[in-house]
Amino acid sequence: MSGRIIEVNQRKVQVLERGSGAPLLYLHGFADVHSVKENWLPFHEKLTERSRVIAPAHPGCAGTDENKDIENVEDVVFHYLEVLDALKLVQFDLVGSCVGGWIAAEFAVRHPEKIRNLVLIGAPGLFVEGALIGDVFMMAQPEYGSSYASLREMLFAGCDQVNALDMFPDGKGELEDEVRRYQMLRLSSRIGFKPPYFYNYSLRNRLHRVTSPTLVLWGEKDNFVPRSHGETYAKRIPGAELTIVHGAGHSAHVERPEETARLILEFLSR
Amino acid sequence: MKPVQLFCWHFMAYPYLDKDFDEKEYTGWVTVPNRLWDNGKTRGLYQEYIDQLAYADDLGFDGMVLNEHHQNIYGLMPSPNLIAAALSQRTSRGKIVILGNLLPLHLNPMRVAEEYAMLDQMSDGRLIAGFAPGGGPETFNYDVPSANTREKFWEAADLIVRSWTEDGPFAHEGRYFPLRYVNLWPKPLQKPFPPVWIPGSRSPSTMTEVAKRGYCYFLSSRSHGGETHRAQQEFAAVLEKHGDKYHPFRFGILMSTYVGETDRQAREECEEGVWYFLKNCLKGHLRREGRQLTYGPGIPYIPAAAWREYLKSYKPGRKLLGDVENWDELDASQSIIVGSPETVTRRIQNLIEKAKVGNLLIQFQLGNMPNHLARKSMKLFAEKVAPALRHDSFTYFDKEYPGVTLERSMEAVH
């Protein structure tokens, strides 16, 4: 296992940490460190050029203990309050991708004073009428016995992309990658698979409470969280801006790692 | 001791699909377009199916089996309790087995406790109460989150049984279904409570929970190679660990059969229904074609450690029952036993003795099998297969399980 284990409220939490500089808390999504890969992706490594990047694995993901009492995203926010205490992080930059972006947004409306800068990448979490968030759970069920093409299609701009095939191959992938994928789906099922599906109706009416500068990044062709969700985040968070990552799907940080990291680094350097 | 118990299971398939369904449609489950429902043809369908079950009662089957499915062509029983209510008034002898109500899909388990209690009263104590957690497709039918399904399921099942056995009102301080005034009216007729059957697919945790509570375990597999025997051994070992003893009536299996006058006639008569069942009804459930909803990481209901174990032996793209390509392959799967009374008797006897199983839940109507053929097969079975199975199984069980009394079995004791 990479990184280290910290103890938080009698539970183990796996944390990766690299770089020096201002602390940056990274919350992972589906195609990501902890949810597929054991270690940093090139995108994260790029961020470490400027920041001390800290990436905990969500409850039940990678080496972090499962918490059966987690029923909704609020419970995850509380979990992260305890993680922050354990890490002695008072103020930090917060970057969340995919489900991690939703958790980041929920965190930001509750504790805006802790966040220096906020970055959301393809984040679900909002109710936007007429723009359903995709059913990642059904897409995770194999087609034709062993194909995950439609899952890749949902999480990437194209199902045949090398980076997509690397993370979600057909058939059986590397065993521990498979287990991490499963763990992430299991956590997501706790907080996102029920009506409401991957959103918290109240969140959009709370977004005005965010006080930090905010960058909303969206892949040009996000088939999981429609772009109108990004537009809504950008519209409702004071001063936020929406930037489209061209050529990317839902997982911009994997599909366009250089550009996505550059956009974030530029934003953080302002 | 008693002989093998023979039940007639009806799934109530949608039988009116066009011949090109498999070619044209992606799935038979959850998202199978309901524009295919043809009201011009479906009038009287439920009546025909209910009549078949009532006929099973007339023929002397030990009971009738129903279960719950949603949004598919495999089984048109979103509420098996409605059919059970009808059967309670149409039949008078056999057990009515509901295997089962899918507890996590109910907002409040007391609804199940109440309806089962009503059915037990309405049927004069003939209910066998099945509880099931629901599988992959049902997860999508009702948007039931998977991770805590099992915990929710057992809380609901325990609450229902408590409401049947403990005087109310009492408060249930549960994690998922807290209730202030649990006070069941009506109570079930059978004492201490109706037999409880729980389906499982060989997961040790389900077997353990079943053993702890003294219930009957039903293997939900449709194929009966070596795994059925292994499941029996595993369950017996779990019972032993809990200070209990295995006997054949703690265990049940699902199988399908078609009995004809001769092997050849049997095959000719049932083949269309069988292929309809395999290729259409199982599409989305036990086939590789389309999207397979029953197994996969999208329904993460088992803990990650158990998933890791599952993956170690998992072969991507493996053939499922509905993927059989010819009759010989189907025959080898021991899923649908087709033949003359002699052939069927011999093969089922073999299965009973190998799997030491006392409850056979048998599907007769397959896919679009016409009414008269389903009834003919049931009649041949009842008259020419059942007597031998009963006789031989009695002798076999008596020899294999000497001294086993059935006091802890799930017999009605009223």
Boltz contact constraints between the chains, C-beta under 6 A:
constraints:
  - contact:
      token1: [A, 137]
      token2: [B, 298]
      max_distance: 6.0
  - contact:
      token1: [A, 138]
      token2: [B, 140]
      max_distance: 6.0
  - contact:
      token1: [A, 138]
      token2: [B, 298]
      max_distance: 6.0
  - contact:
      token1: [A, 140]
      token2: [B, 297]
      max_distance: 6.0
  - contact:
      token1: [A, 140]
      token2: [B, 298]
      max_distance: 6.0
  - contact:
      token1: [A, 141]
      token2: [B, 291]
      max_distance: 6.0
  - contact:
      token1: [A, 141]
      token2: [B, 293]
      max_distance: 6.0
  - contact:
      token1: [A, 141]
      token2: [B, 296]
      max_distance: 6.0
  - contact:
      token1: [A, 141]
      token2: [B, 298]
      max_distance: 6.0
  - contact:
      token1: [A, 142]
      token2: [B, 292]
      max_distance: 6.0
  - contact:
      token1: [A, 142]
      token2: [B, 296]
      max_distance: 6.0
  - contact:
      token1: [A, 143]
      token2: [B, 291]
      max_distance: 6.0
  - contact:
      token1: [A, 144]
      token2: [B, 288]
      max_distance: 6.0
  - contact:
      token1: [A, 145]
      token2: [B, 288]
      max_distance: 6.0
  - contact:
      token1: [A, 145]
      token2: [B, 317]
      max_distance: 6.0
  - contact:
      token1: [A, 146]
      token2: [B, 316]
      max_distance: 6.0
  - contact:
      token1: [A, 146]
      token2: [B, 317]
      max_distance: 6.0
  - contact:
      token1: [A, 171]
      token2: [B, 316]
      max_distance: 6.0
  - contact:
      token1: [A, 172]
      token2: [B, 316]
      max_distance: 6.0
  - contact:
      token1: [A, 178]
      token2: [B, 311]
      max_distance: 6.0
  - contact:
      token1: [A, 179]
      token2: [B, 304]
      max_distance: 6.0
  - contact:
      token1: [A, 179]
      token2: [B, 308]
      max_distance: 6.0
  - contact:
      token1: [A, 182]
      token2: [B, 297]
      max_distance: 6.0
  - contact:
      token1: [A, 182]
      token2: [B, 300]
      max_distance: 6.0
  - contact:
      token1: [A, 182]
      token2: [B, 304]
      max_distance: 6.0
  - contact:
      token1: [A, 182]
      token2: [B, 307]
      max_distance: 6.0
  - contact:
      token1: [A, 183]
      token2: [B, 304]
      max_distance: 6.0
  - contact:
      token1: [A, 185]
      token2: [B, 297]
      max_distance: 6.0
  - contact:
      token1: [A, 185]
      token2: [B, 300]
      max_distance: 6.0
  - contact:
      token1: [A, 186]
      token2: [B, 147]
      max_distance: 6.0
  - contact:
      token1: [A, 186]
      token2: [B, 300]
      max_distance: 6.0
  - contact:
      token1: [A, 189]
      token2: [B, 145]
      max_distance: 6.0
  - contact:
      token1: [A, 189]
      token2: [B, 146]
      max_distance: 6.0
  - contact:
      token1: [A, 189]
      token2: [B, 147]
      max_distance: 6.0
  - contact:
      token1: [A, 189]
      token2: [B, 300]
      max_distance: 6.0
  - contact:
      token1: [A, 190]
      token2: [B, 147]
      max_distance: 6.0
  - contact:
      token1: [A, 193]
      token2: [B, 145]
      max_distance: 6.0
  - contact:
      token1: [A, 194]
      token2: [B, 143]
      max_distance: 6.0
  - contact:
      token1: [A, 194]
      token2: [B, 145]
      max_distance: 6.0
  - contact:
      token1: [A, 195]
      token2: [B, 143]
      max_distance: 6.0
